[in-house]
Amino acid sequence: MSAIALYAKPSPDFAEKLVHSLALLKTAAADYSPLTQASSLGAEDMVVTHLMHEAGLFDTAGVSIFVLDTGMLHAETVALIGRIEERYPVKVDVYRPDLETANAFVQANGSEAMYKSLALRKQCCHIRKMAPLARALAGKKGWLTGLRREQSAARAEVHDIEQQPERAKVNPLVEWTQGDIWHCISINAIPYNPLHDQFFPSIGCAPCTRAVTLGEDFRSGRWWWENESAKECGLHVAADGTHEAQEPAAFEPLSSIIPIREIQA
Ligand code: SF4
């Protein structure tokens, strides 16, 4: 059964939420330029990309989208980059981990290091996500996410705008339900990852994502071997582990900021 058939069910106040999200995006583009969307290519982020288009943000200078290609994503996930560029007037910037560092980690710890300990899993996330994220966010005044309060206990306190030391984190979907997300995808034919139709509600790297069964929590398919409190990769975890407001430290020198498109050119 498709994710749309399973989940699409708008809240009674969906129309108001939509108006609020579009207004927030316009405010963010005006107040926090250069503004970028950190897209995981999940359902929420596909909706944010669509709303950016609806709000006219792709006609606004200083607005961009980036994806962190960890080298461990499903092919279906990577394929969404091209589908975004076909559907919307935007080029997606792709950031990847430093190859030497990633290879050295695998040689030292094995290709399944993430299952061996929490420390190794976090080290892998640091190399493949956090360091590229720091490069992607360098110089930006604001970043957009698809965080929703409903997603997990750790995300229950997320606000529309969170002022971080170097930039604002803007979350236009905080009040949206899963039903709202899939309703929006359905009525606008927004492209989405076909893995969502195979009971993958939350999709990350292939080794760290599994399908869930009926009744399981939205994020139970992510790092399923860890306890609940550890289940974030670091992108949205605060220093006290209870709130999502911290931005990444700059782990690499700014000289290494090279969008993959430029490397491939
Ligand atoms: S989610 Fe898994 S594979 Fe991806 S960076 Fe983190 S530990 Fe590594």
Residues whose N, C-alpha, C, O or C-beta is under 5 A from the ligand:
A	BS01	SF4	T70 M72 M114 R121 C124 C125 R128 G204 C205 P207 C208
